[in-house]
């Protein structure tokens, strides 16, 4: 019998002491071998101590979601990488689903569907849209998983301030089969609650449209009001 493959879960953080504990708790309940690395961008709260108390390996990384995730990948041991936001919880059998998905011929990467912890009608509609197998909807809050060899082949996440998750997915699609899992992660609606669901989603759509049109990511970052806040509060369209 072949032993299950090691999955390295990489979580970028910046001042996430309130969100990180449930995410780590659910990750620890997964089946099969797993290592959890929290790539911290310089938190000034108790994020690092909370993560360490729950068994995660905490790394100090250059600030920025892409650099933090790339640093976590460099320090990880698994040949499967899962990039997870600090406020996003896996389904109970999430890692088993990932292992099965990547066992398929030519499969190199994939993502989950999405649901929110506060499902307003607008957010339920957005979550429903993640059932579509479209690479341009593969935002990082859905949980992106990838074979290490494929991740390294495309050079990891581009060092962009926004939409590094979409760009990674697009580049991976050119290297092999991208899998869309019929299971959902649960992510926090905190940003939508703070700004208002409609206002936040209109902003997300505006920025996403510019990304599709090829607007420079640094220019887009200057238009996003939370760009200096926690890394897990960047746009999710």
N, C-alpha and C positions, 0 to 999 in steps of 0.2 A: 504493500500500500504506500502511495506517495504522500509524504507529509504536506500539509497545507503550506502555501508560500507565505513568507513574512511580508506584511504590509506595514509600511512606514507612513503614519499619519502626521502631516506637517501643518501646524496651525500658526499663522502670523498674528501677533498681538501687539496692541498698544493701549494700555490702560483699560483692560478688560476683566478686572477682578470680579465684577458682578455676573458676567456672561460665561466665563471660561469653565466654571465648576460643572454645570450640567452637561456641557459638551464633553468634557473629559470623563465624566461618570458614564455616559452612554458609550463612549469609545472603549472604555475598559470592559464593558459587558459583551463585546463582540467575540465571536468564535474565532479560533485559530490564533497563530502567533501574530503579535502586533507590537510595534514600538511607537511611542507618541513623542513628537518633538515640538516644543513651543518655541518659535523663533520670535523673540521679543525685540521690538524696535526702540526700547528705552522707556519703558513704563515708569511712571512716578507713583503709581498706586501699588497695591499688593498682588498684581497679576502674577509675578514670578513666584512668589511664595505660595500662592494658592495652587498654581500649576505643579510646583514641586511636591506639595503635600499630597497631591492626587496622582503621583507617580510619573509625571511627565519629565522628560529631559528638557531643561530650559537652556536655550542658546541666546547669546547676545548677538544681534544682527544689525547691519546697517538699516536705518529706518526707511520704510517704503515697502509696500506689500510685495512687489516683485523681488527686490533684493532679499527680503526676509524669507520668502518661500524658496528662492534659489539657494540661500545659505542653508536652510533646513534640509533641502535635498542633498546638498554636498555632504552634510554631516550624518545622513541617514544610512541604514544598513540594508533595508529591504529592496527587493527587485521590483516591487510594486509600490508606487508613490500615490498617496491620497492627500490632496490639498483641501483643507477644511477651514471654514471661517470659525472664529471663536464663538459665535452665537448660533451655530448650526449643528443640530444633533442628527446623528445617523439613525436609520431605521434599525430595528433589533438584529436583523441578519444582513446588515449592509456589507460587511467585509466578505462574507460568504458569497454574496451576489457578485461582488467585484471579482473574486477569484474565478467563479464560473464564467463570467463574461469574458475575461481575458484568456480563458482556456480555449475559446473558439478560434478557428483558423483565421489568421491574419489580424486578429483583434489586438490593438495596442493601447487603446485609451477609451474613456467614456465618462458619463456623468449620470446623476440621478434626476428624477423629477423634483419639484419643489412644492412645499406647502408652508404656510405661515402660522405662527402661534396665535395670531389674532386675525382670523380670516374675515375681513370686511368683504362686501361684494366685489369691490375692485380688486382686492388682493386674491380673492378666490378665482377671478377671471385670469389674472396674471399667472397664478399657479397652474390653472388649466392649460394655458398656452405652452407650458413647459412639457406637455405631452408630445408636442410636435418634434420630430427628429431633425431639427434644423441647427446647424453648427453655430449660427449667429445668435442663438439664444443660450449658449453654453456659458452662462455667467458663473463666477466662482462660488456664489452662495449655494449652488446646486451640488457642490462637491465634485471636483475633477480628479479622476484617477488615471494613471498612465504607467506603462512599463518604463522602468528606469532607462533602458536602452533607447527607447523612442524619445524620452524626455531629453536625454543627452544629445541625441541626433539632431534635434531642432534647436539646441542651444539653451534650453530651459525657457523661463519666462523672459520676454523682452523687458528691458529696463524702462518701462513706461509708467507714468503716474496714474493712468487710467486704462482700462480695457486690456490690460495684459492677459487677463483670463480668456477673453474672446480670441485674442491673437494667438495664444498658445493652442487653443482648440483648432483654429483654422489651419495652423501649420502642421499639427499632428494629423489632421485628416488627409494630408497629402502623403503620409508615410504608412498608412494602414487603415484598418477598419475601426471606426469610432462607434462605440456601443451606447445606446440610450436605454437605461434601465427602467423597468416598470415598477419602480419603488421610489418613494419620496423621502428626502431629508426634510427636517423641520427647522426653519430659520426664524429669527426674531423679526417682528415688524416694528421695532423700536424707532427706526428712522422715519418710517411712514407715520407713526404716531406723533413724532416730534414736529414734522413739517406739514402733516396732513396728507392722506393717501393720494388725493388727486393732484395736488401741487407737486409732490415728490415724483409721482409717476410721469407727469408731463415733463419735468426736468430730465428725468432719466431718458425718456423717449427723444427729447431734443438732443441730448448728448450722444445717444446711441445712433441716431440718424447721421450726426456729423462723423462718427467713427466709420459708419458704412460708406460715407462719401469720401473718406480718406483725409479728414481734417487732422492736423498735427496733434498728437496726444497732449503735448505740453500746453498748447493753446486751450484744449478742452479742459485741462485741469484748472486753468485760471478762471473758468466759468462755473466751477463747481464749488458751492459754499462750504462743504465739509472737507475740502481737500487737506486741511491741516489737522483734522480730527482723527479719531481712531481708524486704523487701516481697514477695519471691517465695516466702515460706514461709507465706503466709496460706492459709486453708482451701481445699481442693479436694475436693469431695465426690465 
